[in-house]
Amino acid sequence: MVGLDAPVRLDRPTDPEGERDHPAPSGQAGAPAGPPRKAPH
């Protein structure tokens, strides 16, 4: 799964599907584990 996510994210980092798999949606939802995880990423 990671291998498929790597190339997809590089091709289009704004892909909703790629962010869905990652903890990105958590931050958007308003979770405390979202913003801190998005920063280091």
ZAFI-38473 format. One record per residue: residue number from 0; residue in one letter; chain; x, y, z of N, C-alpha, C in turn. Coordinates in nm, 2 decimals. Each point is the difference from the previous one (the first is absolute). Layout:
N
pos->NUM | code->a | unit->A | n.x->X | n.y->Y | n.z->Z | ca.x->X | ca.y->Y | ca.z->Z | c.x->X | c.y->Y | c.z->Z
...
This chain:
41
pos->0 | code->m | unit->A | n.x->0.08 | n.y->-0.12 | n.z->0.00 | ca.x->-0.08 | ca.y->0.12 | ca.z->0.00 | c.x->0.09 | c.y->0.13 | c.z->0.00
pos->1 | code->v | unit->A | n.x->0.10 | n.y->-0.01 | n.z->0.08 | ca.x->0.09 | ca.y->0.12 | ca.z->0.00 | c.x->0.07 | c.y->0.03 | c.z->-0.13
pos->2 | code->g | unit->A | n.x->0.03 | n.y->-0.11 | n.z->-0.07 | ca.x->0.07 | ca.y->0.02 | ca.z->-0.13 | c.x->-0.09 | c.y->0.07 | c.z->-0.10
pos->3 | code->l | unit->A | n.x->-0.13 | n.y->-0.04 | n.z->0.00 | ca.x->-0.10 | ca.y->0.06 | ca.z->-0.09 | c.x->-0.02 | c.y->0.15 | c.z->0.04
pos->4 | code->d | unit->A | n.x->0.00 | n.y->0.02 | n.z->0.13 | ca.x->-0.03 | ca.y->0.14 | ca.z->0.05 | c.x->0.12 | c.y->0.09 | c.z->-0.03
pos->5 | code->a | unit->A | n.x->0.12 | n.y->-0.05 | n.z->0.01 | ca.x->0.12 | ca.y->0.09 | ca.z->-0.02 | c.x->-0.01 | c.y->0.07 | c.z->-0.14
pos->6 | code->p | unit->A | n.x->-0.01 | n.y->-0.08 | n.z->-0.11 | ca.x->0.00 | ca.y->0.06 | ca.z->-0.13 | c.x->-0.12 | c.y->0.08 | c.z->-0.03
pos->7 | code->v | unit->A | n.x->-0.11 | n.y->-0.04 | n.z->0.05 | ca.x->-0.13 | ca.y->0.07 | ca.z->-0.02 | c.x->0.01 | c.y->0.14 | c.z->0.07
pos->8 | code->r | unit->A | n.x->0.06 | n.y->0.00 | n.z->0.12 | ca.x->0.00 | ca.y->0.13 | ca.z->0.07 | c.x->0.10 | c.y->0.09 | c.z->-0.07
pos->9 | code->l | unit->A | n.x->0.11 | n.y->-0.05 | n.z->-0.05 | ca.x->0.10 | ca.y->0.08 | ca.z->-0.07 | c.x->-0.06 | c.y->0.06 | c.z->-0.13
pos->10 | code->d | unit->A | n.x->-0.08 | n.y->-0.08 | n.z->-0.07 | ca.x->-0.06 | ca.y->0.04 | ca.z->-0.12 | c.x->-0.10 | c.y->0.12 | c.z->0.02
pos->11 | code->r | unit->A | n.x->-0.08 | n.y->-0.03 | n.z->0.11 | ca.x->-0.10 | ca.y->0.10 | ca.z->0.03 | c.x->-0.03 | c.y->0.00 | c.z->0.15
pos->12 | code->p | unit->A | n.x->0.08 | n.y->0.08 | n.z->0.08 | ca.x->-0.01 | ca.y->0.01 | ca.z->0.14 | c.x->-0.14 | c.y->0.05 | c.z->0.05
pos->13 | code->t | unit->A | n.x->-0.08 | n.y->0.06 | n.z->-0.10 | ca.x->-0.13 | ca.y->0.05 | ca.z->0.04 | c.x->-0.11 | c.y->-0.11 | c.z->-0.02
pos->14 | code->d | unit->A | n.x->0.05 | n.y->-0.12 | n.z->-0.03 | ca.x->-0.10 | ca.y->-0.10 | ca.z->-0.03 | c.x->-0.08 | c.y->-0.03 | c.z->0.13
pos->15 | code->p | unit->A | n.x->-0.13 | n.y->0.00 | n.z->-0.01 | ca.x->-0.09 | ca.y->-0.03 | ca.z->0.11 | c.x->0.01 | c.y->-0.15 | c.z->0.05
pos->16 | code->e | unit->A | n.x->0.03 | n.y->-0.09 | n.z->-0.09 | ca.x->0.01 | ca.y->-0.14 | ca.z->0.03 | c.x->0.13 | c.y->-0.02 | c.z->0.08
pos->17 | code->g | unit->A | n.x->0.11 | n.y->0.06 | n.z->-0.04 | ca.x->0.13 | ca.y->-0.02 | ca.z->0.07 | c.x->-0.01 | c.y->0.06 | c.z->0.14
pos->18 | code->e | unit->A | n.x->-0.06 | n.y->0.11 | n.z->0.02 | ca.x->-0.01 | ca.y->0.06 | ca.z->0.13 | c.x->-0.10 | c.y->-0.08 | c.z->0.09
pos->19 | code->r | unit->A | n.x->-0.09 | n.y->-0.06 | n.z->-0.07 | ca.x->-0.10 | ca.y->-0.08 | ca.z->0.08 | c.x->0.07 | c.y->-0.11 | c.z->0.07
pos->20 | code->d | unit->A | n.x->0.09 | n.y->-0.07 | n.z->-0.07 | ca.x->0.07 | ca.y->-0.11 | ca.z->0.07 | c.x->0.09 | c.y->0.05 | c.z->0.11
pos->21 | code->h | unit->A | n.x->0.05 | n.y->0.12 | n.z->-0.01 | ca.x->0.09 | ca.y->0.06 | ca.z->0.10 | c.x->-0.08 | c.y->0.07 | c.z->0.11
pos->22 | code->p | unit->A | n.x->0.06 | n.y->0.03 | n.z->0.11 | ca.x->-0.06 | ca.y->0.07 | ca.z->0.11 | c.x->-0.04 | c.y->0.14 | c.z->-0.03
pos->23 | code->a | unit->A | n.x->0.00 | n.y->0.04 | n.z->-0.13 | ca.x->-0.04 | ca.y->0.14 | ca.z->-0.04 | c.x->-0.14 | c.y->0.03 | c.z->0.04
pos->24 | code->p | unit->A | n.x->-0.10 | n.y->-0.09 | n.z->-0.03 | ca.x->-0.14 | ca.y->0.02 | ca.z->0.02 | c.x->-0.02 | c.y->0.02 | c.z->0.15
pos->25 | code->s | unit->A | n.x->0.08 | n.y->-0.06 | n.z->0.08 | ca.x->-0.02 | ca.y->0.02 | ca.z->0.15 | c.x->0.01 | c.y->0.14 | c.z->0.04
pos->26 | code->g | unit->A | n.x->0.10 | n.y->0.07 | n.z->-0.06 | ca.x->0.02 | ca.y->0.14 | ca.z->0.03 | c.x->-0.11 | c.y->0.09 | c.z->-0.05
pos->27 | code->q | unit->A | n.x->-0.05 | n.y->-0.03 | n.z->-0.12 | ca.x->-0.10 | ca.y->0.07 | ca.z->-0.06 | c.x->-0.13 | c.y->-0.01 | c.z->0.08
pos->28 | code->a | unit->A | n.x->-0.02 | n.y->-0.12 | n.z->0.06 | ca.x->-0.12 | ca.y->-0.03 | ca.z->0.07 | c.x->0.00 | c.y->0.08 | c.z->0.13
pos->29 | code->g | unit->A | n.x->0.12 | n.y->0.04 | n.z->0.05 | ca.x->0.01 | ca.y->0.08 | ca.z->0.12 | c.x->0.06 | c.y->-0.08 | c.z->0.11
pos->30 | code->a | unit->A | n.x->0.07 | n.y->-0.11 | n.z->-0.03 | ca.x->0.06 | ca.y->-0.09 | ca.z->0.10 | c.x->0.13 | c.y->0.06 | c.z->0.05
pos->31 | code->p | unit->A | n.x->0.04 | n.y->-0.02 | n.z->0.12 | ca.x->0.12 | ca.y->0.06 | ca.z->0.06 | c.x->0.13 | c.y->-0.08 | c.z->-0.06
pos->32 | code->a | unit->A | n.x->-0.03 | n.y->-0.11 | n.z->-0.06 | ca.x->0.12 | ca.y->-0.08 | ca.z->-0.05 | c.x->0.01 | c.y->0.03 | c.z->-0.15
pos->33 | code->g | unit->A | n.x->-0.07 | n.y->0.09 | n.z->-0.05 | ca.x->0.00 | ca.y->0.03 | ca.z->-0.15 | c.x->0.11 | c.y->0.11 | c.z->-0.03
pos->34 | code->p | unit->A | n.x->-0.01 | n.y->0.12 | n.z->0.06 | ca.x->0.09 | ca.y->0.11 | ca.z->-0.03 | c.x->0.14 | c.y->-0.04 | c.z->0.03
pos->35 | code->p | unit->A | n.x->0.03 | n.y->-0.05 | n.z->0.12 | ca.x->0.14 | ca.y->-0.04 | ca.z->0.03 | c.x->0.06 | c.y->-0.10 | c.z->-0.09
pos->36 | code->r | unit->A | n.x->-0.08 | n.y->-0.09 | n.z->-0.06 | ca.x->0.05 | ca.y->-0.10 | ca.z->-0.08 | c.x->0.03 | c.y->0.06 | c.z->-0.14
pos->37 | code->k | unit->A | n.x->-0.08 | n.y->0.09 | n.z->-0.04 | ca.x->0.01 | ca.y->0.06 | ca.z->-0.13 | c.x->0.13 | c.y->0.09 | c.z->-0.01
pos->38 | code->a | unit->A | n.x->0.04 | n.y->0.06 | n.z->0.11 | ca.x->0.11 | ca.y->0.09 | ca.z->0.00 | c.x->0.13 | c.y->-0.08 | c.z->-0.04
pos->39 | code->p | unit->A | n.x->0.03 | n.y->-0.11 | n.z->0.07 | ca.x->0.12 | ca.y->-0.07 | ca.z->-0.02 | c.x->0.00 | c.y->-0.07 | c.z->-0.14
pos->40 | code->h | unit->A | n.x->-0.12 | n.y->-0.03 | n.z->-0.05 | ca.x->-0.01 | ca.y->-0.06 | ca.z->-0.13 | c.x->0.04 | c.y->0.10 | c.z->-0.10
